[in-house]
Amino acid sequence: MNLSIVIPLLNEDESLKELHDWIVKVMQANKYSYEIIFIDDGSTDASWDVITKLKEKNPNVRAIRFLKNFGKSQALHAAFKETKGDVIITMDADLQDSPDEIPELYEMIVKDGFDLVSGWKKKRYDSVIRKNLPSKLFNWAARKTSGVELNDFNCGLKSYHKDVVKNVEVYGEMHRYIPVLAKNAGFSKIGEKVVIHQARKYGVSKFGMDRFINGFLDLISIWFLAKFGKRPMHLFGLMGTIMFIVGFLATGLIGAMKLYKLFIGAKAILITENPWFYIALTTMVIGTQLFLAGFIGELVVRNKPHETRYKIKETI
C-alpha cells in the first residue's frame, strides 16, 4: 500500500465529508493505493456518525474511537500502530491542511529519501496575538533546544517513512516534537516543505494558552529525555556527587578552622553556632538525595513496563 492518511479529530463533523472527498479525489488522480484512518478523540458531536457513513461508502476508510478525549498525541500513537502504508501522511481534520500537498510530500519520502517531511505554514490565517506570535517563539525555542532546523514544528501536515512511525512513541503533548523524537531515534534525514494554510472553514480552534504552556513544558521534558533519558545517573549522580564533595570539604574546612583557633588560643565559636556548617550539611544531604534520585531513575529506566495511555471504545 502506498499511503496511510492519518487524521486525528475532535468535534469536526462539519468538515469530515468534504475532507474525505478531497483526499479520495487526490488519491484517484494519482492512482495511489491508500487507507484513511480517522481517530475520533472523544468527540461529542456527530463526528463518529459521519465517519461510519463514510466507511459504508469507502472500504479504504478505517477508524478508531476513543472512550474520551485523550489528546492528539495519543490519537497519533494509536493510529501509527495500525498503519499499513509505505508512507504515512498526518493532517488535521479542519480543512486547514490541503490534501493537494500529499503527492509532493509522498515523493519527498519515496524519491528524495527523506525519513520525515514537515509542513511549514509560512503564510498563516490565524490570529497574530493568539497563535502566530506564540508559535514563532515556540518554534525558535524548539530549534535551539533540539538542533532540528524546522520553522513549524506544530504543523499537522507531515509525511513519514513507515519505519519512523513504528519506532517513535508519541505521548503527552509530544506530537509537536515528532521530528525531534525521530531524530533521537536515529532518523536524521528530516526535511521541510512550504504548504498552503487555509483559513478555518468550520468549527472553532482547539488552541489555548494551556496548550502553549504545556508545549514548553514538554520541550523541557524532551530535551531532558534526549540527553539523560537512558542514563539519569549521568545527571543526578554527577550533580549529587559534586554537591556531596563540596559539602564534605566545607564541613572539613570548618572543623579544621575550629581546631586551628583552639590550637593558637584564639576565641572560637561552637561549630553548631556557625551558619556555614548548616549550609555545608544541607549541601551534603541534597547531594545524597540527588545521587539516590539518579540511582532510582536507573532502576526505573531498566524496569519500565509498557503503558497504554488511551482506551479505545470501538474500531471500524
ABEGO torsion letter per residue (X at the ends): XABBBBBBBBGAAAAAAAAAAAAAAAAAAAGBBBBBBBBBBGBABAAAAAAAAAAAABAABBBBBBABBAEAAAAAAAAAAABABABBBBBBAAGABBAAAAAAAAAAAAAAGBABBBBBBABBABBAAAAAAAAAAAAAAAAAAAGBBBABAABABBBBBAAAAAABBBBEAAAAAAAAAAAAAGBABBBBBBBBBBBBABEBBABBAAAAAAAAAAAAAAAAAAAAAABAAAAAAAAAAAAAAAAAAAAAAAAAAAAAAAAAGBBBBBAAABAAAAAAAAAAAAAAAAAAAAAAAAAAAAABBBBBABBBABBX
